[in-house]
Amino acid sequence: MKHKSSGVTLIELLVAIAVLAILLSLGVPSFNNLIQNSRSTALANEIVTAFNLARSEAVRRAQDITVCASTDEASCNGVWDGTNGWIVIPSQAGATPLRVWDAPPASAVIVQAGAAGSITFDALGELSSGATTLSTRFTGCTGVQARSIDINASGRINTRRVNCP
């Protein structure tokens, strides 16, 4: 009488491990792209949230409201470069910020076209300084993982994917 053995042979186990290794080597780069895209989108969305808050508060309060980079979370004294946080603050002297955002992760890069440093919405929700663009990305950015935040003179905000520089 023969005994039938059950189980997995060493060869079958090695084949399964090889197939798993191949699948992982194909999936990991795609997962990294997904993470980069998610990080860029999240950063752009945080900045757009600040612009939307500033625009709505400017209309609600009938006064100028500014979004600007800040090193001290109380005044407009930073530059849009990814090393500073940003604030939404009424434009009159001595005003208290309405909301404060911490600096993004160290690998973030934020660039404002024209390098004005601050973006002010007037009582009509329009830009006082004219149209502007900010771009956001993270170091190691490839393909279309960067984001462009465009604000036209009427205050309309548009976010789009753009190629990394």
N, CA, C and O of each residue as an XYZ file, in Angstrom:
660
protein
N       0.824     -1.160      0.000
C       0.000      0.000      0.000
C       0.881      1.241      0.000
O       1.796      1.380      0.812
N       0.586      2.121     -0.916
C       1.362      3.350     -1.023
C       0.733      4.447     -0.166
O      -0.487      4.585     -0.076
N       1.604      5.203      0.445
C       1.135      6.365      1.199
C       1.233      7.600      0.328
O       2.277      7.890     -0.258
N       0.158      8.301      0.255
C       0.169      9.539     -0.520
C       0.603     10.675      0.408
O      -0.011     10.901      1.451
N       1.650     11.377      0.026
C       2.085     12.489      0.845
C       1.422     13.776      0.354
O       1.162     13.962     -0.834
N       1.173     14.619      1.283
C       0.598     15.912      0.925
C       1.533     17.001      1.425
O       2.326     16.790      2.342
N       1.425     18.155      0.811
C       2.291     19.251      1.185
C       2.892     19.899     -0.032
O       2.521     19.597     -1.167
N       3.802     20.772      0.209
C       4.432     21.536     -0.860
C       5.881     21.106     -0.958
O       6.583     21.009      0.048
N       6.315     20.854     -2.156
C       7.712     20.469     -2.349
C       8.583     21.714     -2.340
O       8.095     22.835     -2.478
N       9.850     21.500     -2.180
C      10.805     22.597     -2.182
C      10.790     23.330     -3.516
O      10.884     24.557     -3.543
N      10.674     22.610     -4.608
C      10.631     23.223     -5.942
C       9.410     24.129     -6.069
O       9.521     25.249     -6.567
N       8.253     23.659     -5.627
C       7.033     24.467     -5.702
C       7.163     25.736     -4.860
O       6.715     26.807     -5.269
N       7.767     25.612     -3.703
C       7.973     26.761     -2.834
C       8.897     27.785     -3.488
O       8.615     28.983     -3.443
N       9.989     27.336     -4.091
C      10.916     28.245     -4.768
C      10.259     28.941     -5.956
O      10.491     30.129     -6.183
N       9.440     28.212     -6.716
C       8.728     28.815     -7.846
C       7.763     29.889     -7.344
O       7.675     30.965     -7.936
N       7.047     29.611     -6.272
C       6.102     30.584     -5.713
C       6.825     31.839     -5.235
O       6.346     32.952     -5.453
N       7.971     31.667     -4.587
C       8.757     32.812     -4.119
C       9.278     33.620     -5.303
O       9.273     34.850     -5.253
N       9.723     32.960     -6.358
C      10.210     33.661     -7.551
C       9.093     34.471     -8.201
O       9.313     35.614     -8.600
N       7.907     33.898     -8.313
C       6.763     34.618     -8.897
C       6.409     35.822     -8.032
O       6.144     36.902     -8.561
N       6.400     35.658     -6.725
C       6.114     36.753     -5.810
C       7.149     37.870     -5.944
O       6.792     39.048     -5.944
N       8.421     37.507     -6.056
C       9.483     38.502     -6.215
C       9.306     39.289     -7.511
O       9.507     40.504     -7.525
N       8.938     38.625     -8.582
C       8.719     39.307     -9.866
C       7.543     40.277     -9.754
O       7.634     41.413    -10.219
N       6.452     39.842     -9.146
C       5.285     40.713     -8.985
C       5.612     41.933     -8.128
O       5.179     43.042     -8.440
N       6.366     41.736     -7.058
C       6.755     42.860     -6.207
C       7.665     43.835     -6.942
O       7.530     45.048     -6.780
N       8.586     43.321     -7.743
C       9.494     44.215     -8.473
C       8.740     45.052     -9.502
O       9.180     46.150     -9.843
N       7.626     44.557     -9.994
C       6.805     45.330    -10.923
C       5.912     46.325    -10.187
O       5.645     47.411    -10.702
N       5.453     45.974     -9.007
C       4.493     46.803     -8.284
C       5.090     47.932     -7.477
O       4.445     48.969     -7.322
N       6.293     47.778     -6.956
C       6.889     48.792     -6.085
C       7.111     50.125     -6.802
O       6.764     51.156     -6.226
N       7.663     50.178     -8.015
C       7.801     51.484     -8.677
C       6.455     52.172     -8.914
O       6.353     53.392     -8.779
N       5.441     51.416     -9.259
C       4.115     52.001     -9.447
C       3.586     52.562     -8.137
O       2.939     53.609     -8.124
N       3.852     51.884     -7.052
C       3.412     52.354     -5.742
C       4.133     53.646     -5.374
O       3.522     54.548     -4.800
N       5.428     53.751     -5.694
C       6.164     54.987     -5.435
C       5.573     56.152     -6.219
O       5.468     57.260     -5.691
N       5.185     55.918     -7.475
C       4.538     56.969     -8.265
C       3.228     57.400     -7.620
O       2.921     58.591     -7.569
N       2.466     56.449     -7.136
C       1.201     56.749     -6.472
C       1.435     57.614     -5.235
O       0.697     58.569     -4.993
N       2.448     57.283     -4.465
C       2.763     58.057     -3.264
C       3.180     59.476     -3.637
O       2.713     60.433     -3.019
N       4.059     59.633     -4.646
C       4.487     60.971     -5.081
C       3.296     61.798     -5.551
O       3.172     62.968     -5.188
N       2.423     61.200     -6.355
C       1.240     61.916     -6.835
C       0.343     62.339     -5.680
O      -0.169     63.458     -5.666
N       0.154     61.460     -4.726
C      -0.698     61.769     -3.572
C      -0.108     62.898     -2.735
O      -0.839     63.779     -2.284
N       1.191     62.881     -2.524
C       1.845     63.935     -1.746
C       1.732     65.283     -2.441
O       1.450     66.292     -1.795
N       1.950     65.311     -3.760
C       1.848     66.564     -4.514
C       0.427     67.105     -4.494
O       0.214     68.307     -4.337
N      -0.535     66.218     -4.652
C      -1.939     66.634     -4.631
C      -2.323     67.166     -3.253
O      -3.010     68.183     -3.153
N      -1.890     66.495     -2.199
C      -2.217     66.927     -0.840
C      -1.627     68.303     -0.543
O      -2.299     69.147      0.048
N      -0.387     68.537     -0.944
C       0.243     69.836     -0.718
C      -0.489     70.930     -1.488
O      -0.778     71.990     -0.933
N      -0.786     70.683     -2.746
C      -1.518     71.667     -3.549
C      -2.891     71.944     -2.940
O      -3.332     73.093     -2.904
N      -3.562     70.912     -2.468
C      -4.884     71.097     -1.863
C      -4.818     71.935     -0.592
O      -5.724     72.728     -0.333
N      -3.768     71.776      0.203
C      -3.611     72.598      1.407
C      -3.450     74.073      1.045
O      -4.024     74.945      1.698
N      -2.672     74.345      0.009
C      -2.476     75.733     -0.417
C      -3.777     76.301     -0.985
O      -4.131     77.445     -0.700
N      -4.485     75.513     -1.781
C      -5.770     75.958     -2.337
C      -6.771     76.224     -1.213
O      -7.570     77.156     -1.311
N      -6.741     75.428     -0.158
C      -7.607     75.666      0.996
C      -7.343     77.046      1.583
O      -8.281     77.761      1.936
N      -6.077     77.422      1.688
C      -5.729     78.751      2.200
C      -6.270     79.845      1.283
O      -6.815     80.841      1.759
N      -6.123     79.667     -0.024
C      -6.628     80.668     -0.967
C      -8.147     80.780     -0.903
O      -8.691     81.884     -0.924
N      -8.828     79.647     -0.825
C     -10.293     79.673     -0.738
C     -10.763     80.355      0.541
O     -11.726     81.121      0.521
N     -10.086     80.079      1.653
C     -10.424     80.738      2.910
C     -10.214     82.243      2.793
O     -11.079     83.025      3.188
N      -9.076     82.648      2.255
C      -8.781     84.076      2.125
C      -9.808     84.774      1.239
O     -10.276     85.866      1.562
N     -10.150     84.153      0.142
C     -11.111     84.767     -0.784
C     -12.488     84.901     -0.130
O     -13.119     85.954     -0.220
N     -12.948     83.848      0.520
C     -14.276     83.912      1.144
C     -14.303     84.897      2.314
O     -15.295     85.602      2.499
N     -13.239     84.954      3.099
C     -13.179     85.912      4.206
C     -13.086     87.349      3.701
O     -13.643     88.256      4.320
N     -12.397     87.566      2.595
C     -12.306     88.915      2.022
C     -13.689     89.416      1.618
O     -14.034     90.572      1.862
N     -14.466     88.549      1.005
C     -15.824     88.934      0.600
C     -16.713     89.101      1.833
O     -17.462     90.074      1.930
N     -16.635     88.165      2.766
C     -17.479     88.206      3.962
C     -17.202     89.436      4.820
O     -18.131     90.069      5.322
N     -15.931     89.772      4.989
C     -15.549     90.905      5.835
C     -15.474     92.229      5.074
O     -15.346     93.292      5.682
N     -15.556     92.161      3.748
C     -15.429     93.348      2.886
C     -14.106     94.070      3.149
O     -14.070     95.292      3.290
N     -13.025     93.297      3.212
C     -11.688     93.868      3.395
C     -10.655     92.958      2.751
O     -10.929     91.793      2.460
N      -9.472     93.502      2.534
C      -8.395     92.723      1.926
C      -7.905     91.645      2.897
O      -7.705     91.894      4.085
N      -7.718     90.440      2.350
C      -7.168     89.317      3.116
C      -6.000     88.754      2.317
O      -6.102     88.560      1.106
N      -4.899     88.496      2.998
C      -3.665     88.068      2.348
C      -3.300     86.637      2.735
O      -3.484     86.217      3.878
N      -2.781     85.905      1.757
C      -2.158     84.602      1.993
C      -0.674     84.812      1.731
O      -0.292     85.301      0.668
N       0.158     84.445      2.690
C       1.591     84.673      2.501
C       2.406     83.630      3.250
O       1.926     82.995      4.189
N       3.638     83.471      2.815
C       4.579     82.601      3.516
C       5.006     83.306      4.799
O       5.124     84.530      4.840
N       5.234     82.518      5.843
C       5.567     83.105      7.132
C       6.546     82.209      7.883
O       6.393     80.988      7.924
N       7.548     82.839      8.472
C       8.505     82.088      9.286
C       8.121     82.084     10.761
O       8.568     81.220     11.515
N       7.288     83.055     11.183
C       6.947     83.170     12.603
C       5.462     82.937     12.911
O       5.034     83.104     14.053
N       4.690     82.557     11.912
C       3.259     82.270     12.054
C       2.444     83.473     12.516
O       1.330     83.308     13.013
N       2.985     84.686     12.359
C       2.257     85.877     12.787
C       2.290     86.994     11.759
O       1.438     87.882     11.781
N       3.270     86.961     10.853
C       3.393     88.043      9.876
C       3.898     87.497      8.545
O       4.407     86.379      8.463
N       3.744     88.311      7.511
C       4.181     87.930      6.159
C       5.663     88.239      6.011
O       6.031     89.336      5.590
N       6.508     87.289      6.352
C       7.944     87.540      6.311
C       8.733     86.411      5.657
O       9.958     86.378      5.766
N       8.067     85.505      4.993
C       8.753     84.384      4.355
C       8.601     84.429      2.853
O       7.981     85.337      2.300
N       9.175     83.439      2.203
C       9.036     83.303      0.751
C       8.439     81.934      0.451
O       8.621     80.986      1.214
N       7.725     81.840     -0.668
C       7.129     80.574     -1.094
C       8.231     79.689     -1.662
O       8.510     79.749     -2.859
N       8.855     78.878     -0.834
C       9.916     77.996     -1.325
C       9.818     76.585     -0.747
O      10.615     75.715     -1.097
N       8.866     76.362      0.116
C       8.699     75.038      0.709
C       9.328     74.904      2.079
O       9.118     73.896      2.753
N      10.108     75.911      2.516
C      10.730     75.835      3.837
C       9.910     76.551      4.897
O      10.157     76.382      6.091
N       8.938     77.348      4.474
C       8.116     78.118      5.410
C       6.677     77.624      5.393
O       6.207     77.036      4.419
N       5.995     77.880      6.501
C       4.556     77.669      6.516
C       3.893     78.873      5.863
O       4.573     79.731      5.300
N       2.576     78.938      5.938
C       1.881     80.097      5.382
C       0.695     80.433      6.262
O       0.211     79.603      7.032
N       0.234     81.682      6.130
C      -0.857     82.176      6.955
C      -1.884     82.879      6.083
O      -1.586     83.332      4.978
N      -3.109     82.959      6.610
C      -4.163     83.788      6.034
C      -4.396     84.884      7.057
O      -4.722     84.604      8.211
N      -4.226     86.144      6.634
C      -4.252     87.253      7.584
C      -4.908     88.481      6.951
O      -4.679     88.757      5.773
N      -5.723     89.228      7.715
C      -6.231     90.499      7.194
C      -5.066     91.442      6.911
O      -4.040     91.391      7.589
N      -5.226     92.292      5.919
C      -4.102     93.121      5.465
C      -3.801     94.322      6.351
O      -2.757     94.949      6.174
N      -4.672     94.671      7.300
C      -4.376     95.837      8.123
C      -3.258     95.532      9.125
O      -3.062     94.385      9.528
N      -2.539     96.575      9.514
C      -1.398     96.424     10.421
C      -1.850     95.855     11.766
O      -2.903     96.226     12.285
N      -1.056     94.963     12.313
C      -1.312     94.389     13.623
C      -2.398     93.329     13.665
O      -2.809     92.913     14.748
N      -2.867     92.887     12.515
C      -3.938     91.886     12.473
C      -3.426     90.520     12.931
O      -2.245     90.199     12.794
N      -4.331     89.741     13.468
C      -4.032     88.377     13.895
C      -4.368     87.420     12.758
O      -5.414     87.566     12.126
N      -3.507     86.446     12.484
C      -3.807     85.483     11.413
C      -5.123     84.742     11.668
O      -5.444     84.395     12.805
N      -5.871     84.510     10.595
C      -7.118     83.751     10.686
C      -6.833     82.259     10.769
O      -7.559     81.511     11.425
N      -5.774     81.838     10.102
C      -5.373     80.427     10.121
C      -3.891     80.337      9.784
O      -3.361     81.136      9.012
N      -3.236     79.348     10.381
C      -1.795     79.143     10.201
C      -1.558     77.718      9.711
O      -2.159     76.771     10.221
N      -0.680     77.571      8.721
C      -0.267     76.252      8.233
C       1.209     76.077      8.550
O       2.005     76.995      8.350
N       1.574     74.905      9.044
C       2.977     74.592      9.307
C       3.724     74.410      7.994
O       3.121     74.213      6.939
N       5.044     74.479      8.077
C       5.876     74.239      6.893
C       5.653     72.809      6.404
O       5.471     71.895      7.208
N       5.666     72.618      5.086
C       5.508     71.262      4.546
C       6.765     70.430      4.815
O       7.750     70.962      5.327
N       6.748     69.139      4.482
C       7.941     68.308      4.666
C       9.160     68.908      3.955
O       9.021     69.659      2.990
N      10.337     68.570      4.439
C      11.576     69.152      3.914
C      11.778     68.899      2.428
O      12.477     69.669      1.769
N      11.191     67.851      1.887
C      11.389     67.539      0.471
C      10.429     68.306     -0.442
O      10.468     68.131     -1.660
N       9.574     69.148      0.128
C       8.617     69.918     -0.677
C       9.291     71.125     -1.316
O      10.171     71.750     -0.724
N       8.862     71.440     -2.533
C       9.345     72.627     -3.243
C       8.114     73.407     -3.698
O       7.255     72.869     -4.397
N       8.030     74.681     -3.295
C       6.938     75.562     -3.707
C       7.571     76.775     -4.371
O       8.473     77.397     -3.809
N       7.102     77.111     -5.560
C       7.658     78.251     -6.290
C       6.508     79.140     -6.748
O       5.544     78.661     -7.345
N       6.614     80.440     -6.464
C       5.610     81.389     -6.948
C       6.181     82.150     -8.130
O       7.279     82.701     -8.051
N       5.436     82.179     -9.223
C       5.862     82.947    -10.397
C       5.875     84.423    -10.021
O       4.915     84.931     -9.443
N       6.946     85.093    -10.346
C       7.051     86.506    -10.025
C       7.549     86.776     -8.618
O       7.950     87.898     -8.308
N       7.531     85.768     -7.764
C       8.071     85.847     -6.401
C       7.547     87.035     -5.611
O       8.319     87.701     -4.920
N       6.243     87.317     -5.698
C       5.648     88.427     -4.957
C       5.642     88.162     -3.453
O       5.694     89.106     -2.664
N       5.581     86.922     -3.052
C       5.620     86.578     -1.641
C       4.266     86.531     -0.968
O       4.063     85.730     -0.056
N       3.328     87.371     -1.394
C       1.996     87.345     -0.802
C       0.944     87.485     -1.890
O       1.198     88.035     -2.961
N      -0.236     86.977     -1.590
C      -1.351     87.014     -2.532
C      -2.531     87.588     -1.766
O      -2.964     87.021     -0.763
N      -3.052     88.718     -2.240
C      -4.116     89.421     -1.532
C      -5.405     89.426     -2.334
O      -5.423     89.765     -3.518
N      -6.488     89.040     -1.660
C      -7.831     89.097     -2.242
C      -8.531     90.335     -1.697
O      -8.446     90.625     -0.504
N      -9.230     91.073     -2.578
C      -9.954     92.264     -2.137
C     -11.390     91.917     -1.748
O     -11.771     90.746     -1.755
N     -12.181     92.928     -1.409
C     -13.548     92.728     -0.928
C     -14.466     92.087     -1.965
O     -15.528     91.576     -1.610
N     -14.078     92.105     -3.233
C     -14.860     91.457     -4.286
C     -14.392     90.028     -4.551
O     -14.955     89.339     -5.402
N     -13.368     89.580     -3.832
C     -12.829     88.237     -4.037
C     -11.837     88.168     -5.182
O     -11.453     87.080     -5.612
N     -11.421     89.324     -5.678
C     -10.461     89.383     -6.785
C      -9.055     89.585     -6.237
O      -8.870     90.018     -5.100
N      -8.068     89.261     -7.072
C      -6.679     89.468     -6.657
C      -6.321     90.940     -6.778
O      -6.581     91.567     -7.805
N      -5.728     91.483     -5.737
C      -5.279     92.876     -5.774
C      -4.051     93.034     -6.653
O      -3.858     94.069     -7.290
N      -3.231     92.005     -6.681
C      -1.944     92.096     -7.378
C      -1.970     91.505     -8.781
O      -0.925     91.458     -9.431
N      -3.099     91.062     -9.266
C      -3.161     90.443    -10.591
C      -2.905     88.952    -10.519
O      -2.563     88.417     -9.464
N      -3.072     88.291    -11.640
C      -2.959     86.828    -11.713
C      -1.584     86.344    -11.259
O      -0.581     87.039    -11.423
N      -1.556     85.147    -10.691
C      -0.296     84.553    -10.248
C      -0.389     83.029    -10.332
O      -1.475     82.463    -10.459
N       0.759     82.389    -10.259
C       0.837     80.928    -10.308
C       1.831     80.440     -9.263
O       2.910     81.011     -9.099
N       1.459     79.385     -8.565
C       2.378     78.676     -7.678
C       2.511     77.264     -8.208
O       1.542     76.692     -8.708
N       3.696     76.701     -8.105
C       3.873     75.300     -8.473
C       4.395     74.550     -7.255
O       5.185     75.074     -6.470
N       3.936     73.314     -7.118
C       4.351     72.483     -5.992
C       4.864     71.152     -6.508
O       4.347     70.603     -7.481
N       5.882     70.648     -5.845
C       6.423     69.332     -6.174
C       7.274     68.874     -5.002
O       7.500     69.617     -4.047
N       7.737     67.650     -5.093
C       8.648     67.107     -4.093
C       9.938     66.702     -4.785
O       9.934     66.399     -5.978
N      11.037     66.695     -4.050
C      12.292     66.255     -4.641
C      12.124     64.824     -5.124
O      11.426     64.027     -4.497
N      12.760     64.504     -6.230
C      12.601     63.191     -6.836
C      11.406     63.116     -7.766
O      11.040     62.036     -8.231
N      10.803     64.251     -8.036
C       9.624     64.334     -8.901
C       9.980     63.933    -10.329
O      10.998     64.371    -10.866
N       9.141     63.098    -10.942
C       9.337     62.695    -12.338
C       7.993     62.721    -13.057
O       6.943     62.569    -12.433
N       8.035     62.911    -14.355
C       6.795     62.894    -15.143
C       5.882     64.045    -14.784
O       6.333     65.180    -14.626
N       4.597     63.754    -14.656
C       3.601     64.791    -14.345
C       3.186     64.728    -12.872
O       1.995     64.710    -12.560
N       4.158     64.694    -11.980
C       3.877     64.623    -10.549
C       3.831     65.994     -9.885
O       3.492     66.086     -8.705
N       4.158     67.049    -10.602
C       4.094     68.395    -10.039
C       2.678     68.946    -10.214
O       1.908     68.449    -11.036
N       2.344     69.974     -9.438
C       1.040     70.621     -9.542
C       1.245     72.116     -9.750
O       2.172     72.714     -9.204
N       0.365     72.704    -10.546
C       0.370     74.142    -10.768
C      -0.938     74.698    -10.230
O      -2.015     74.202    -10.561
N      -0.842     75.727     -9.403
C      -2.022     76.395     -8.858
C      -2.085     77.763     -9.523
O      -1.253     78.631     -9.260
N      -3.068     77.946    -10.377
C      -3.225     79.196    -11.118
C      -4.373     79.992    -10.507
O      -5.459     79.457    -10.283
N      -4.126     81.272    -10.240
C      -5.180     82.159     -9.754
C      -5.274     83.314    -10.737
O      -4.313     84.063    -10.913
N      -6.432     83.463    -11.381
C      -6.563     84.556    -12.336
C      -6.942     85.839    -11.602
O      -7.209     85.813    -10.400
N      -6.967     86.949    -12.314
C      -7.200     88.253    -11.698
C      -8.554     88.341    -10.999
O      -8.707     89.105    -10.046
N      -9.537     87.572    -11.461
C     -10.859     87.608    -10.821
C     -10.908     86.747     -9.556
O     -11.935     86.710     -8.879
N      -9.815     86.057     -9.228
C      -9.736     85.259     -8.010
C     -10.063     83.794     -8.196
O     -10.061     83.035     -7.227
N     -10.343     83.382     -9.416
C     -10.660     81.969     -9.670
C      -9.387     81.133     -9.552
O      -8.336     81.503    -10.075
N      -9.501     80.000     -8.858
C      -8.353     79.132     -8.588
C      -8.499     77.852     -9.395
O      -9.563     77.231     -9.404
N      -7.426     77.461    -10.073
C      -7.422     76.245    -10.876
C      -6.144     75.467    -10.564
O      -5.049     76.030    -10.562
N      -6.295     74.183    -10.304
C      -5.137     73.320    -10.051
C      -5.029     72.313    -11.183
O      -6.026     71.740    -11.620
N      -3.798     72.105    -11.652
C      -3.594     71.139    -12.732
C      -2.266     70.424    -12.540
O      -1.358     70.919    -11.873
N      -2.179     69.225    -13.154
C      -0.930     68.457    -13.146
C      -0.011     69.022    -14.213
O      -0.454     69.361    -15.311
N       1.263     69.120    -13.889
C       2.255     69.597    -14.850
C       3.503     68.728    -14.757
O       3.707     68.009    -13.778
N       4.324     68.806    -15.781
C       5.587     68.062    -15.785
C       6.541     68.619    -14.740
O       6.571     69.823    -14.487
N       7.302     67.746    -14.151
C       8.328     68.166    -13.201
C       9.437     68.901    -13.951
O       9.764     68.548    -15.084
N      10.011     69.919    -13.318
C      11.108     70.651    -14.001
C      12.370     69.815    -14.092
O      13.377     70.274    -14.630
